[in-house]
């Protein structure tokens, strides 16, 4: 098996749920109408630039990618066909683009949330994978699977593999694929021997993995049949659920989110036309942060409102929106890491 290393070749500009990647699925913000309009929309204007990592791999042989934040992706031989039509590809080398979202600041700034059809998820990390042949988008060939490894700090056996689709302006996650926890000291993946996971290649070397969250001894291994959005999550147990309203100065192009302070969970709300957003099914007593933001395209300033609360103490949270410099806002987000 040959090994390809990741190099940053292009930048991906993310405008919240309005994802402006040229090659990725595209959505457009919707106008807020009277009554419930669905999930909260992210800020229309770009807040952050999150690098994607481009790696050229061999399309005919098994190949492996090591990425900057700890992701390892193994592709089998002849893994790809064209997304439109599904025919054999006309290139021997494929460009693979990987974008990693492991820190809370990256997740929040990019407008990503952690829900499965409104059920709360706690995430260990998210990635987006795209492959192209001479610029044309690819998918995995039917019957082929990729193996994706994510760092664990430490491993949690309740985690599951999820794939994501754009739905109502957000990436909605569904259980998909298989997941195991690999302990480096054991030298073999945990789990039942009957589960179908590819063997590690001779080039697999955990010392090459790195992460800005520190050293780790375990990794989540997911076997997936799709490219695109992939997430490692567990379902968050909600006890004594309640609801409350959040009021800001506007719901136009404003991302309103609920951030759990004890786990990696970010929830969208339901928007109303009267500058308010409702959050449902939130566990009473949970310590959370309510965050609203948008970015002024002309001044490049962020308009931000934030309130730390204990759920159940109030039925309405009134946010005071303030103009802050974009760098200051990004520093604020680092507090959630």
C-alpha positions in Angstrom: 0.0 0.0 0.0 1.4 3.4 -0.9 1.1 6.3 1.5 0.0 9.9 0.5 0.5 12.8 2.7 -1.9 15.7 3.0 -0.9 19.2 1.8 -3.1 22.3 2.0 -3.8 23.3 -1.5 -7.1 25.1 -1.5 -9.3 26.9 1.1 -12.9 26.2 1.7 -15.0 29.2 2.5 -17.9 28.4 4.7 -20.8 30.7 5.3 -22.6 28.8 8.0 -25.2 26.5 6.6 -24.9 28.4 3.3 -22.0 26.2 2.2 -20.1 27.9 -0.5 -17.7 25.2 -1.5 -17.6 25.1 -5.3 -17.6 21.3 -5.3 -19.8 20.6 -2.3 -23.5 20.6 -2.0 -25.0 24.1 -2.1 -27.8 25.6 -0.1 -29.3 29.1 0.0 -30.7 31.0 2.9 -34.4 31.3 3.1 -36.5 34.3 4.1 -38.1 34.2 7.5 -41.9 34.1 7.2 -44.5 34.4 10.0 -44.7 31.4 12.2 -42.2 28.5 12.5 -39.9 28.4 9.5 -37.8 25.3 10.5 -34.3 25.1 11.8 -32.3 28.3 12.5 -30.3 29.5 9.5 -26.6 30.2 9.7 -25.1 33.6 9.0 -25.2 34.1 5.3 -21.8 35.9 5.2 -18.6 33.9 5.5 -17.2 33.9 9.1 -14.3 31.6 8.8 -12.0 30.0 6.3 -11.4 26.4 7.1 -8.5 24.8 5.1 -9.3 21.6 3.2 -6.4 19.2 2.5 -5.9 18.0 -1.0 -4.1 14.7 -1.6 -3.5 13.0 -4.9 -3.9 9.2 -4.6 -3.6 6.3 -6.9 -7.1 5.3 -8.3 -6.2 1.7 -9.1 -4.4 0.6 -6.0 -5.2 0.8 -2.2 -4.0 4.1 -0.8 -4.0 5.9 2.5 -4.2 9.5 3.6 -2.9 11.0 6.8 -4.4 14.4 7.7 -3.2 17.3 9.9 -5.7 16.9 12.8 -5.4 13.1 13.2 -7.8 11.7 10.5 -6.5 8.7 8.6 -8.5 7.5 5.5 -7.9 4.2 3.7 -9.3 3.6 0.2 -9.5 0.2 -1.4 -8.3 -0.5 -5.0 -10.6 0.8 -7.8 -12.7 2.6 -5.2 -14.3 5.3 -7.4 -16.9 5.9 -10.1 -18.5 9.1 -11.3 -21.1 10.6 -9.1 -23.4 11.3 -12.1 -23.7 8.1 -14.1 -21.6 5.8 -12.0 -19.3 4.8 -14.9 -15.6 3.9 -14.7 -13.4 6.9 -14.2 -10.9 8.1 -16.9 -7.9 8.9 -14.7 -5.3 6.9 -12.8 -4.9 9.6 -10.1 -7.7 11.1 -8.0 -7.7 14.3 -6.0 -9.2 13.8 -2.5 -10.2 16.8 -0.4 -10.6 16.3 3.4 -11.9 19.0 5.8 -11.6 18.2 9.5 -13.8 19.7 12.3 -12.6 18.5 15.7 -12.6 21.6 17.8 -15.7 23.3 19.1 -14.5 26.7 17.7 -14.3 25.2 14.2 -17.7 23.5 14.6 -19.4 26.6 15.8 -17.7 29.0 13.4 -18.6 26.8 10.5 -22.2 26.6 11.5 -22.3 22.9 12.1 -24.7 21.3 14.5 -25.1 17.9 16.1 -28.7 16.5 15.6 -30.3 13.4 14.2 -33.8 14.4 13.2 -34.0 16.8 16.2 -32.3 14.2 18.6 -29.3 15.6 20.4 -25.9 14.1 19.6 -22.5 14.5 21.3 -19.7 14.5 18.7 -16.1 13.2 18.7 -15.5 15.0 15.4 -16.7 15.6 11.9 -15.0 15.4 8.5 -16.0 16.1 4.9 -14.5 14.0 2.1 -14.7 14.7 -1.6 -13.0 13.1 -4.5 -12.6 14.3 -8.1 -11.2 13.0 -11.4 -10.1 15.9 -13.7 -12.5 18.1 -11.8 -15.5 15.8 -12.0 -17.0 14.7 -8.7 -16.8 11.0 -7.7 -18.5 8.6 -5.4 -17.5 5.2 -4.0 -18.1 2.3 -6.3 -21.0 0.0 -5.1 -19.6 -2.7 -2.9 -16.5 -0.6 -1.9 -15.9 0.8 1.6 -13.4 3.3 2.9 -12.0 3.0 6.4 -11.8 6.2 8.4 -9.9 6.7 11.7 -10.6 9.5 14.1 -8.6 10.2 17.3 -10.3 9.3 20.6 -9.6 11.1 24.0 -10.3 8.3 25.2 -12.6 6.0 23.3 -16.3 5.9 24.1 -18.0 2.6 23.3 -21.4 4.3 22.9 -20.1 6.2 19.8 -21.6 5.4 16.4 -20.8 6.2 12.8 -23.0 8.8 11.1 -23.3 10.2 7.7 -24.8 13.7 7.0 -27.1 15.3 4.5 -28.1 18.9 4.0 -31.7 19.2 5.3 -33.6 22.4 6.1 -30.4 24.4 6.0 -28.4 22.2 8.3 -26.3 19.0 8.1 -28.6 16.4 9.6 -26.9 13.2 10.8 -28.0 9.6 10.5 -26.5 6.4 11.8 -24.6 4.8 8.9 -21.7 2.4 8.6 -19.8 0.4 11.3 -17.6 1.7 14.2 -15.0 0.1 16.4 -12.4 1.4 18.8 -8.8 0.6 18.1 -6.3 0.5 21.0 -2.8 1.1 19.7 -1.4 -1.0 22.5 -3.5 -4.0 21.5 -2.3 -3.9 17.9 -5.8 -4.9 16.5 -9.3 -3.4 16.4 -11.7 -4.2 19.2 -15.0 -5.8 18.4 -16.5 -9.0 17.0 -14.4 -10.9 14.6 -17.4 -11.1 12.3 -17.4 -7.4 11.5 -16.0 -6.6 8.1 -13.1 -4.1 8.6 -10.1 -4.0 6.3 -6.8 -5.0 7.8 -4.3 -2.3 8.5 -1.7 -1.8 5.9 2.0 -2.2 6.7 2.4 1.6 6.4 -0.1 2.3 9.2 1.9 4.1 11.9 0.1 5.8 14.8 3.1 7.9 15.6 2.4 9.8 12.4 -1.0 10.9 13.7 -1.2 14.3 15.3 -3.8 16.4 17.0 -4.1 19.8 18.6 -6.0 18.2 21.5 -2.9 16.3 22.6 -1.7 12.7 22.5 -4.1 9.8 22.5 -3.9 6.0 22.6 -7.1 5.0 20.9 -8.9 5.8 17.6 -12.4 5.4 16.3 -12.5 3.2 13.1 -15.5 3.6 10.8 -16.2 1.6 7.7 -18.3 3.8 5.3 -19.8 3.3 1.9 -20.2 7.0 1.2 -18.1 10.1 0.8 -19.3 13.5 2.0 -20.1 14.3 5.6 -19.0 11.7 8.2 -19.4 12.1 12.0 -18.6 10.1 15.1 -21.4 10.6 17.6 -23.3 9.3 20.5 -26.9 10.0 21.4 -27.2 12.5 24.3 -29.5 11.4 27.0 -32.1 14.1 27.7 -33.7 14.1 31.2 -36.5 16.4 32.3 -36.7 18.1 28.9 -37.9 21.7 28.7 -38.0 24.6 26.2 -37.4 28.3 26.1 -37.2 31.2 23.8 -34.1 33.3 22.7 -34.7 36.8 21.5 -32.1 38.7 19.4 -32.3 41.9 17.3 -33.0 39.9 14.1 -33.4 36.4 12.7 -32.3 37.5 9.3 -28.9 35.8 8.3 -28.3 35.2 12.0 -27.0 31.9 13.4 -28.6 31.1 16.8 -27.2 28.1 18.5 -27.3 26.3 21.9 -23.9 25.0 23.0 -23.5 22.4 25.8 -20.6 23.3 28.1 -20.0 19.7 29.2 -19.9 17.9 25.9 -19.3 18.6 22.2 -22.9 19.3 21.2 -24.3 22.3 19.3 -28.1 22.5 18.6 -30.1 24.6 16.2 -33.4 26.1 17.2 -36.8 26.8 15.5 -37.2 30.4 14.3 -40.2 32.6 14.6 -40.7 35.8 12.8 -40.7 38.0 15.9 -36.9 37.9 16.3 -37.1 34.8 18.5 -35.8 31.3 18.3 -37.2 28.4 20.3 -35.1 25.5 21.7 -37.1 22.3 22.5 -36.2 19.1 24.4 -33.3 20.7 26.3 -32.5 18.9 29.7 -33.4 21.0 32.6 -30.4 21.9 34.7 -27.9 21.7 31.8 -25.3 24.4 31.7 -25.3 25.9 28.2 -24.3 28.9 26.2 -26.7 30.7 23.9 -24.8 32.2 21.0 -26.1 34.3 18.1 -23.9 35.9 15.4 -23.8 37.3 11.9 -21.1 39.0 9.9 -21.4 42.4 8.2 -20.1 41.8 4.7 -19.1 45.4 4.3 -17.3 46.1 7.6 -16.2 42.5 8.2 -17.4 42.9 11.8 -19.3 40.3 13.7 -22.6 41.1 15.5 -22.6 38.8 18.5 -24.9 38.0 21.4 -24.0 35.5 24.1 -25.5 34.4 27.4 -24.4 31.6 29.7 -27.4 30.0 31.4 -28.6 27.0 33.4 -31.6 25.6 31.5 -34.8 26.0 33.5 -33.9 29.2 35.3 -35.7 31.4 32.7 -38.3 30.9 29.9 -36.9 33.8 27.8 -33.3 34.7 27.1 -32.8 38.2 25.8 -29.5 38.6 23.9 -27.7 42.0 23.8 -26.1 42.1 20.3 -22.8 43.9 20.0 -20.4 44.7 17.2 -17.0 43.1 17.7 -14.0 42.7 15.4 -13.8 39.4 13.6 -10.5 38.4 15.2 -12.0 39.1 18.7 -15.0 36.9 17.9 -12.8 34.0 16.7 -10.8 34.3 20.0 -14.1 34.1 21.9 -14.9 30.9 20.1 -11.6 29.4 21.3 -13.1 29.4 24.8 -15.3 26.5 23.8 -12.3 24.2 22.8 
